[in-house]
Amino acid sequence: MKQTLQLKLSQHLTLTPQLQQSIRLLQLSTLELNQEVERMLQENPLLERAEAEEEVARAEEFPLAGPGRVNESTERAPAETADSNAAEARGAHDDAPDPADFTDYSSGGSDGDWGGGGTSEDDDFYPQQVATKTLRDHLNEQLATMNLPQRDRQIVGALIDALNEDGYLPTPLEEIAELFPPENEIELEDLSIALKYVQSFDPAGVGARDCAECLALQLKVLPPDTPYRADALKIVDGHLELLANRDFTKLKRLLHMDDAGVRRVRELIRSLNPRPGAPFAKAEANYVIPDVVVRKIRGQWIAALNDAAMPKLRLNRIYADILTRNRDSSNQQLAAQLQEAKWLIRNVQQRFETILRVAQAIVERQRRFFEHGEVAMRPMVLREIADMLSLHESTISRVTTQKYMLTPRGTFELKYFFGSHVATDSGGAASATAIRALIKQLVAAEDARSPLTDSRIADLLGDQGILVARRTIAKYREALQIPPVNLRKSP
């Protein structure tokens, strides 16, 4: 084989480490970003959090709006705001930032600082975990007040330990009996008696093995003269499935009652708690920190960054000054860490600038939603915002994922404002969110004795010029967790 030399000219795209970090930070949520920043703070000694006294100087250099602080750009008309934001963040996440932008970071002063401003005491507030009594603690306290032999007390305690968070006993008594040592000679009758003790505890219904037994236990503790108590017990003991299926015709024939009587029995059963242990369950709240806050200023809807979501970072001035004065080869590692710190500060800044640009574009396109609610949501896709801001569609996708917007109508993920559309008879389009809101309104206003079917809802929307198939209505109704027509019907 003959060896030859060939000269080829080709083009390829290489992502610099800085641009790779910029893209990675953009797709992180606020929680993940804080974790990444915390990791960098521990690994890089040239990076530190900005102190409160440095934030005022930082705010003058990076005048980004946040809650409770509206700069000049937020007070201008939306068109001017979008233009100014575009000028501030032009090319963010599309091109690698110029390394020359970092020339001033090594100097003294606050040039290396960036982060959320504001010195509110609310920034130092963290949710505190409140100690609550568990269901097991509540039942053991009642057990301690009972005069029982030690053997019986142990059996009742074992049953309490076997309860789940809802207060039910999912494990059969036969399996619980096998857990005791053979020398204890625990029989099934002993467990049955102990279960009666557990079922007599507060809250009523605890220790039940199924929903019907739970409701029956609660009905039995009601005063004997409670209206419709006996009829409710009859339904719960053997005909609960008829009530769940809303088969009121069979219930009327079974109870020998009219519609009004069946309605009263149903109301009594619905007043019971099928999960008696739920109030004692530990429900940890999942907090969402919004990245953007939307306010109406001088008749215009303006998006501003949330200071609480922005890390407050700066360069360590001592190390930066040392490296500025001593540029020899012995400080190569610190010099590399200095560059990494500059990259992180700049990329975090670019991240929030890009989020602000996208959020303001969404606000301008969905202005009617902020005025009138979900029914006024217009159909929108990622490409519309990408073309509007001259960004790539993938960049918009990263920005809108796990980023949240606080509005007067609630907190929404940015992706919430995007959705499919349905054609109208006038040639326009209606968003899926608006159609779901209309379905919710129609169901809320329907006659409970004659609820709307999916076909009827489709016809009503057709009368408003929105052409939706019945199966599409059923899909949207299930997404809204609205029961079918037979389960919404009242006697």
N, C-alpha and C positions, 0 to 999 in steps of 0.2 A: 504494500500500500504506500503510495507516494504522499509525503508530508508537504502540506502547503500552508501558507499564511493568508488569512482573509481579514479584511477590514470591514466591520459592520457598524452602521450608525443607527442607534435605536434610542427611544425615549422611555423612561419609566419614572414612576412617582415613588419617592422615598419620604416616609413620614419621619420627621425629626423627633427626638425624644420629647421635646417641648410640645410639639403638636400632638403627639400620642397622649401625653398627660392632659392636654387641653380637652381632647375628645373624651378621655376616660372620666374626667371630672364633670363634664357636661351631662353625662348620663347617670351620674350618681344622684340619689335622693339626698335630702338635707341631712338625715341621720347618717347615711353612709359617707357624706362629705365631711361631717364633723369627726367621724371615726378616722377617715384618711388624714385629716389635718392633725388630729391628736397623735397619730402614728408618726407623721413627719416631725412634729414638735419634739417627740422623744428621740428620734434618730438624728435630727439635724440641730446642732447647737447654735447655728447662726439664725435660726428661726424662732420667734417667740410671739406671744400674744401681746397686742398693743394695750397699754395701760389706759385708764380712763382719761388722764390728763392729756394724752396724745391724740385723742379722738377728734378734738376740736380742730386741730391743725390738719388732721387727715381729711376732715369733712370739707375743708376749703380746697384741697387738692383733688378729691374725688367727690364732687357734689352730687351724689346719687340720692334719690328721694327714698324715704322710708316712712313708716307710720309715725304720725305726730310731727314730721318734718317735711314740708313741701318746698322744694326749691323752685327756682324760676321756671324751669322747664315744665313742672307740673301745673303751674298757674297759666301757662300759655294755652293757646288753642290746640286741639288734638293734632292737627296737621303739623304745627310747629314742633310739638312734643315728639312726634314720630321722626321728624327730620333731624332734630337735635340728638335724639337717641341713636339714630342711624349714623350720624356723624361721629358720635363718641365711640361707637362700637363697630365701625365699618371694618368689614373683613374678619370679624371675630369668628373663629372656628372654621374659616375657609382657607386662610393663609397663615403660615407660621409667623408669629410676631417678630418684629425686627429686633435683633439682639441689641441694637443701639438704644432701644428704649430703656435698657437697664443701667445706663451709664451713671445715673444719679443715685442709685440705690446704696452705693457704698459710702456716700457722704453722710455727715451728721445731720441732725434735724429729723423731720418727720417724713422725708421723701420716701422712705422705705415702708411706710405704714399704709395699710389698707384694711378696711373692714367696716362693719356697721357702726354708725355713730349713735349718739344718744347716750345719756347718762342716767336713764330712768332706773329706779330701783327694781322695776319689774324684770330687768335683765338678769338679776341675781336670784329670781324666784324659781324654785324647782318643786314640782308636785311631791308632796309628802305621802308616804304610804301609811294609811290609817289602819291601826290594829283592830280587827273585827273578830267577833266571836264566831266560831265555826258551829255547824250543826252538831258535830260530835261533842264539842264542849257544852253546848246547850243541853243536850240529852244527858250527858254524864252528870251535870249539876243536878238535874232532876232525879237521876238514879241515886245520887249521894244522899238525898233527903228521904229515901224509902228505907223502911226497916225490913231488910231481906237478909237471909243467910248468905254467907260468903260464897257458897257454891252457886246459888241462884244469881247473885250479883255478877259473878264471872260470866255466866251464860248470857245474861242481859247485856253485859258489856261487849261480849263477842258479837252479838247481833247488831249493836250500835256501830261497831267497827266495820261491819259488813254492808252498811247502808251506803248508797251512792250520794252524789251531791244533791240530787232531787229529793232525797228522803226515802227512796224505794229500796226494797230488799231484793236484788236481782239474783242472788244465790239461793238455790233450793235448800230447805232445812236439812235434807239428807246429806248434802255435801258439807254443810257447816258442822253437822254431827261428826263427820269423819275427821275433822280437824282437831278434835279434842283427843287427848291421850286415852287409850283404852281403860286405864285404871280409874278414870273419872266416871265411867259408866253413864255417859250422857245418852239419854234416850230421846226419840223423836218427840215424845209427849212433853219432856222437859223443855225442849226448844219451842214447842207450840205455846206452852204457858208463858215462857219468857217473851215470846213475840207479842202476846196480849199486853204485857207490861209496857213494851216499847210502843205499841199502838195507842196506849192510853196517855202517852206523853204529849207535850206541846212541841210543835204545832200539830194540829189535828190532821190526820192522814199520813203521818210518818210511819214507816214500817210496812207500808202496803206492798204487795207483790205485783200489782198491776194497777192501771188507771181506774178501773171500775171499783176495786177494793178501796183505793185512796178516796174516791168521791163518796163511797158508802160510809167510810169512817167519819168523814166530815159531816155527812147528813145525820148520822146517829148522835153526834154531840149537840145537835141543835135541839131547842126545846120541843117537846112532843107536840105542842099546839102550833108549831110553825105551819103556815098555810102551804099545802101541796107537798109536804115533807114525805108522806107515805107514797104518793104517786112518783116523786122523784126517786125514792129508794127502789121502787118497782122497775123503773126504767134503767137505773144504774146497775141493778143486780142482774138483769138479763136482756135488756133491750137497748143498750147504749149504742150499738151499731146503727139502729134505726134513727136515733137522734143525730148521729154523726153524718148519716146520709140524707138527713132532712126529709125522711119519709114520714111526713106529718099525718098522712091519711091513715097509715097503719097505727100510728101512735094514738090518734083520736079513737080508732076502733078498739084499741087495746085498753085505753084508760076510760073509755066511755065519756069523753069530754068533747067540748066544742073547740073552735080555734083559740078563743081567749084563754081557756083553761090550759091548753097545751103550751101556749105562749108563756103563761105564768110558771109552769113547771120548767120550761126551758130556761127561763131567766133565773130561776133558783139554782139550777145545775150550773149555769154559766157563772154564777157568783162564787162558786167554789174554786179552790186552787189546786190544779192537777199536779203542781210541783211544789209541795209544801217546804222542801228544803232549799229552794232557790234563793230566798232572802238571805240565807246564811252563806251562800257560795261566794268565794272570792272572785270578783270580776275586776281584773286589772284593766284600767282604762288605757287605750292606745291613743296617745296624743299626736296630732298632726300640726307641725309648725308650717304655716303658709309661707311660701317664698315671696308672694306678691300680695299687696293689699289694694283693693279697688275702692275709690271714693268718688263722689260726685262733687266737683269743685267748679263753682261759677257756671252751673248748668252743663258741665262736661264731665264724662266719666274718664278718670285718670288712673292709670296703674302706677304703683310705687313699690319699690323693694321694701321688704320687711327686715328691719335692722336685726331682729332677734334671730334671723336665719343666716346671717352673714358672719363668718368667722372674722375676728379682729386680729390681724397679723401684721408683723413688722420684722425688719432685720435686727439682729443683735448689734447694736452700735459699737460695742467694745471690740468684737471680733472684726466687724466691717472696717473700723478705723485701723486696726492692726494690719489687716490685709492690704489696705490702701497704702500704708506707709512702707510695708515690707512685701515687695513683689518678687521674692526669690523662689527658687524651686522647692524649698523645704516646706512651703505652705500650699502645695498643690492640692492636698486633700481638702483643706479648708476652703481653698478657692473653688473647688468643684461643689462643695456644699453651699457656698455662697451663691453660686450660679443656680443650683437647684432651688434654693430659697427664693431667689428672684423669680424663677419660673413659676413656682407655686403661687406666689402673691399675684403675679400678673394673670395667671390662668384662672385663679379664683375670681379675680376682678372681671375678666372676660366672660366667665360663666354667668355671673349675675347680670352683666350688661346684656348678654344675649337673651337671658330669661326675661328681662324687662322689655326688650324690644318685641319679643314674641307675645308677651302678655298684653302689651299695649295694642298690638295689631289685632289680637283676639277681641279685646274690648271694643275696638272700633268696628269690627265686623259683626259683633254680637250685641251692639248697643241696645237693640230692642229687648233682648233678654233681661238686661239690667233694669229696664224700665217696666216691663210687663210680665216677666217671668218665663217659665218653660214653654208656654204656648206660643211665645214669640221667637223661639229659637230658630235660627235659619240654618239650612244645611251648609256644611263647610267641610272641606277636606284639607289635608296637610299641604297639598300643592298650592292652594290659594295663598296661605301665609308664606310659603317658601318663595313664590313669585313676588309677593308684595315686599319682602325684605331682601330679595336677592340672595337667599341662602339655599342650601341643598335641602331636599325633602327629608333626608336622613337626620340632618341637624335639627329640624323642627320636631321630628319624632323623638329624638333624645331629650329635647327641651321639655316636651309636654308629658313625658313619662315620669311619674312619681314627683311631679312638681305641683304645688297646690296654690290656689288663689282664694283669698278671703274677700268675700263680697257681702253687701247688705242682705243678700238672699241665702247666704251660707258659704261653706268652704267647699270648693270643687277642685278636682284634679284638672289640669289644663286639657287633658284628652277628652274631658267631658263635653267640651264645646265643639268637638268634631263628631260627625256622624253621617250615616247614609241619608238618602232622601227618597221621597215618594212623589210621583208625578201628580199634578193637579189637572183638572179639566181645562183650566185656562192656559195650560202650557208651562206653568211654573213648577215649583218643587216645594215640598214641605219636609222638614227634618223629622227623623224618627223620634227625637226627644219631644218635639211639639205634639206629635201624634200620640205618644204615650201620655202626655199631660192631658190631652183631650179625652182619651179613654178613661183616665182617672176621674176627670170631672163628670163624664157621663155616668159612670158607675156610682159615684158619690151622690148624684142627683136622681138616681133611678128609684122606682117604686119597689120596696122590698118584697111586696106580694107578687109583683110581676117584673122580675129583673130582666135586663136587656141581654139578649143572646148575642153571640159574636156576629151573626149575620145582621142583626138589627143595628149593632154598633157600626158595622161597615156601611150600612145604608145611611145612617145619620151622618157619618163623616162624608159620604158621597154627596149628601145634600149640601154640605159646606164646600164642595168642590175638591175634596181629597179622595182620590181613588185608591182604596186599600182592600186587598183580598181578605176573605174571612180567616184563612189560615194565618195571615200576617197579624190580624187582630188577636187571634189566639196566642201567637208567639209573644206579642207585646204584653198581653194580659198576664201570661205566666211569668214574664220578666218582672212585672209589677207585683207579683205574688197575690193576684186577685183570683179568688176561687171561681170555678165555672158556675154557670147559671143555676144548676140544681143545688149547689151548696150555698148560694146567696139568697135563696128563696126563704121567706119567713111565712109562718102559718097565718 
